[in-house]
Amino acid sequence: MSVLAFTGATGFVGRRTLALAREAGHSVRALTRRPQPPQAGVTWVAGALDTPDALAELAIGADAVIHVAGVVNAPTPDGFTRGNVDGTCAILSATQAAGIRRFVHVSSLAAREPGLSLYGRSKAGAEDAVRASPLAWTMVRPPAVYGPGDLEMLELFRAARWGVVPMPPAGRLSLIHVDDLARLLLALAGEDPGRTVYEPDDGTPGAWTHAGFARAIGTAVGRRVVPLSVPASVLRLSARLDRLARGPKAKLTPDRAAYMAHPDWTASSDARPPEALWRPRIATADGLAATAAWYRANRLL
């Protein structure tokens, strides 16, 4: 089995990837800003992407690095750059200095549209840094990630209980269950398919319309729902109001509103991983039902 070094191991995707890595018998070295409870097979390394000594310690003795950490929301452009571009450059340098060849980078579909949002621009910049490195890298651009433990989609599930689910303007999106994404990252840590960018999804032909996804959430909570398409202008206004109300802690920022209003966040069929390497196992209807059950069990729904 391998020794895997993780960034972002305390986030939603990272936690599940770390858990599946342990189940598979891998040893894990994981970066963390805050003290973590001991786990068998896990060495926690105190630090962050802007602490070079911690990154050097993280990489020592690893067979591969899985870089999950990233900034999805920031009050300023510099926040995105520091978290996504500079942070990626730092872990790339540590990986190379430790003599590790294998590097798996978690990007985003937003990197395809760098002119649309500050987030997308920063993820594209991170991809450029990975491409310029001499490492044996693979990049993964996940679509919308969901599953038990996710809090980003919680408000949609809560809205579904009342029979109306607000969604962005008409468009399409791809989805992937967090466990399916985690399995792909682990498969790539042990494989070298060449310098490749993959866009995985749940295997739904043609992906999901926003309305279809809203109805699927309704089914998961046991309600027939009406999808409510929110115009881009209303999203932008809501983002300004959220900024006024919560300042730098706003969840719906102008940047995120621009991202959400884009009509096509579907994975490219030409960029799907080969079936010999990976295929999705979790049907989205089942995954959404399990997510709703997790919310209920944790008294969130």
C-alpha positions in Angstrom: 0.0 0.0 0.0 1.0 3.6 -0.5 1.8 6.6 1.7 -0.5 9.4 0.5 0.0 13.1 1.4 -3.2 15.2 1.5 -4.1 18.8 1.6 -7.7 19.7 2.3 -8.2 16.6 4.4 -10.5 18.3 6.9 -12.9 19.5 4.2 -15.9 17.7 2.8 -14.2 16.0 -0.2 -10.9 15.5 1.7 -12.5 13.9 4.7 -14.2 11.2 2.6 -11.1 10.7 0.5 -9.0 10.2 3.6 -11.5 7.8 5.1 -11.6 5.7 1.9 -7.8 5.8 1.8 -7.6 4.4 5.3 -10.2 1.7 4.4 -8.0 0.7 1.5 -5.0 0.3 3.8 -3.0 3.3 2.7 -1.0 5.4 5.2 -2.0 9.0 5.2 -0.1 12.2 6.0 -2.6 15.1 6.2 -2.2 18.9 6.6 -4.4 20.6 9.1 -4.7 24.1 10.6 -6.3 22.9 13.8 -5.6 19.9 16.1 -7.4 16.7 15.0 -8.3 13.6 17.0 -5.9 10.7 16.5 -6.8 8.3 13.7 -5.1 5.0 13.0 -2.9 5.2 9.9 -3.1 9.0 9.8 -0.2 11.4 10.6 -1.5 14.9 11.1 0.9 17.7 10.1 0.1 21.1 11.6 0.2 23.9 9.1 -1.3 25.4 6.0 -0.4 26.0 2.4 1.4 29.2 3.3 3.8 27.4 5.8 6.6 25.9 3.8 8.1 23.9 6.7 4.8 22.1 7.2 4.5 21.3 3.5 8.0 19.9 3.5 7.1 17.7 6.5 3.9 16.7 4.8 5.6 15.5 1.6 8.5 13.6 3.2 8.2 9.9 2.6 5.0 10.1 0.5 4.4 8.2 -2.7 1.9 10.7 -4.0 0.3 14.0 -3.2 -3.5 14.6 -3.5 -4.1 18.3 -3.4 -7.7 18.9 -2.5 -7.4 22.2 -0.6 -8.7 25.4 -2.2 -10.7 28.6 -1.6 -14.3 28.6 -3.0 -15.3 31.9 -1.5 -13.3 35.0 -0.7 -14.1 38.7 -0.1 -11.3 39.9 -2.3 -9.5 38.8 -5.5 -6.3 38.4 -3.5 -8.0 35.8 -1.3 -8.7 33.6 -4.3 -5.1 34.0 -5.6 -3.4 33.2 -2.3 -5.6 30.2 -1.6 -5.8 28.7 -5.1 -2.8 29.8 -7.1 -0.1 30.6 -4.5 -1.2 27.6 -2.4 -0.9 25.2 -5.4 2.5 26.6 -6.3 3.6 26.0 -2.7 2.5 22.4 -2.6 4.0 21.7 -6.0 7.4 23.0 -4.8 7.2 20.9 -1.7 6.3 17.8 -3.8 9.2 18.3 -6.2 11.7 19.0 -3.4 10.7 15.8 -1.7 11.3 13.8 -4.9 7.7 12.8 -5.3 6.6 12.3 -8.9 2.9 11.6 -8.6 0.6 14.7 -8.1 -3.2 14.6 -8.2 -4.8 18.1 -8.4 -8.4 18.8 -7.6 -9.5 21.7 -9.8 -13.0 22.8 -10.9 -15.2 23.0 -13.9 -15.0 26.8 -13.2 -11.4 26.7 -14.6 -12.9 26.3 -18.1 -14.5 29.8 -17.8 -11.7 32.0 -16.2 -13.4 35.2 -17.4 -16.6 34.5 -15.6 -15.6 34.7 -12.0 -12.6 35.4 -9.7 -12.9 31.8 -8.5 -12.7 30.4 -12.0 -9.7 32.6 -12.8 -7.9 31.5 -9.7 -8.6 27.8 -10.5 -7.4 28.3 -14.1 -4.2 29.9 -12.7 -3.7 26.9 -10.4 -4.1 24.6 -13.4 -1.5 26.6 -15.3 1.0 26.1 -12.4 0.4 22.3 -12.4 0.9 22.1 -16.1 4.2 24.0 -15.9 5.5 21.6 -13.2 7.8 18.6 -14.1 5.7 16.3 -12.0 3.6 13.3 -13.2 0.3 15.1 -12.7 -3.3 14.5 -13.3 -6.1 17.1 -12.8 -9.7 16.4 -11.9 -12.4 19.0 -12.5 -15.4 17.8 -10.4 -18.9 19.1 -11.1 -21.3 19.8 -8.2 -20.3 17.4 -5.4 -22.9 16.2 -2.9 -23.4 13.5 -0.3 -23.7 13.0 3.4 -21.7 15.5 5.2 -22.1 18.3 2.6 -23.6 21.6 3.9 -23.5 23.5 0.6 -26.7 22.1 -0.7 -28.5 22.0 2.7 -30.6 25.0 2.0 -32.0 23.5 -1.2 -33.1 20.4 0.7 -34.7 22.6 3.4 -36.5 24.6 0.7 -37.8 21.3 -0.8 -39.7 20.6 2.4 -41.9 23.6 1.5 -42.5 22.5 -2.1 -40.4 25.2 -3.8 -36.7 24.9 -4.7 -35.0 28.1 -5.9 -32.5 27.4 -8.7 -30.3 29.5 -11.0 -31.6 30.5 -14.5 -32.3 27.7 -16.9 -29.3 25.6 -17.6 -27.7 22.2 -17.0 -25.2 20.8 -14.5 -23.4 17.6 -13.7 -23.3 16.0 -10.3 -21.0 13.5 -8.6 -21.3 11.8 -5.2 -18.4 12.5 -2.9 -17.5 8.9 -2.5 -17.3 8.4 -6.3 -15.0 11.4 -6.5 -12.9 10.1 -3.6 -12.5 6.7 -5.3 -11.3 8.5 -8.5 -8.7 10.5 -6.6 -7.4 7.4 -4.9 -7.2 5.5 -8.2 -5.3 8.3 -9.8 -2.8 8.4 -6.9 -1.8 4.9 -7.9 -2.0 5.3 -11.7 -0.2 7.4 -14.1 -2.5 8.0 -17.1 -0.2 10.7 -18.4 -0.7 14.4 -18.0 -4.5 14.4 -18.3 -7.5 16.5 -17.2 -10.6 14.5 -16.2 -14.2 15.7 -15.8 -16.1 13.0 -14.0 -19.8 12.9 -13.3 -22.6 10.5 -12.2 -23.1 9.0 -15.6 -26.5 10.7 -16.3 -26.9 11.0 -20.1 -27.0 14.7 -21.0 -26.5 15.7 -17.3 -29.2 17.4 -15.3 -31.4 20.4 -16.0 -31.7 22.8 -13.1 -35.4 22.0 -12.9 -34.7 18.2 -13.0 -32.2 18.5 -10.2 -34.7 20.5 -8.1 -37.3 17.7 -8.6 -34.8 15.1 -7.7 -34.1 16.8 -4.4 -37.9 17.0 -3.8 -38.1 13.2 -4.3 -35.2 12.7 -1.8 -37.1 14.6 0.9 -40.5 13.0 0.0 -42.1 16.1 -1.5 -43.3 17.1 -5.0 -41.6 20.5 -5.6 -41.9 23.4 -8.0 -38.5 24.5 -9.4 -38.2 28.3 -9.1 -35.8 29.8 -11.7 -34.2 32.8 -10.2 -33.1 35.4 -12.8 -29.5 36.4 -12.9 -30.4 40.0 -12.0 -32.1 38.7 -8.8 -29.0 36.6 -8.0 -26.8 39.7 -8.3 -29.1 41.8 -6.1 -29.3 39.0 -3.5 -25.5 38.8 -3.5 -25.2 42.6 -2.8 -27.8 42.3 0.0 -25.9 39.3 1.5 -22.7 41.3 1.4 -24.4 44.2 3.2 -25.8 41.9 5.8 -22.9 39.6 6.5 -19.9 41.5 5.1 -16.9 39.2 4.4 -18.8 36.2 5.8 -21.4 36.4 3.0 -22.2 33.1 1.4 -23.8 34.5 -1.8 -21.1 36.9 -3.2 -21.3 38.7 -6.5 -18.6 36.3 -7.7 -20.6 33.3 -6.8 -23.7 34.8 -8.3 -21.9 35.1 -11.7 -20.7 31.6 -11.4 -24.2 30.2 -10.6 -25.9 32.1 -13.5 -23.7 30.4 -16.1 -26.0 28.0 -18.1 -23.6 25.1 -18.6 -21.7 23.4 -15.8 -21.7 19.9 -17.3 -18.8 17.6 -17.5 -17.4 17.1 -21.0 -18.0 13.6 -22.3 -14.6 13.8 -24.0 -12.9 14.3 -20.7 -14.5 11.5 -18.7 -12.1 9.0 -17.1 -11.7 5.7 -19.0 -14.0 3.0 -17.6 -11.0 0.7 -17.0 -9.8 3.2 -14.5 -13.0 4.4 -12.8 -16.8 4.5 -13.2 -19.4 6.0 -10.9 -21.1 3.6 -8.6 -23.7 5.7 -6.8 -26.9 6.5 -8.6 -27.8 10.2 -7.9 -31.3 9.3 -6.7 -29.9 7.0 -4.1 -27.2 9.5 -3.2 -29.6 12.3 -2.7 -31.8 10.1 -0.5 -28.8 9.2 1.6 -27.9 12.8 1.9 -31.4 13.7 3.0 -31.3 10.9 5.6 -27.9 12.3 6.9 -29.4 15.7 7.3 -32.3 14.3 9.2 -30.1 12.2 11.4 -28.1 15.3 12.3 -31.2 17.4 12.9 -30.4 19.7 10.0 -33.6 18.9 8.0 
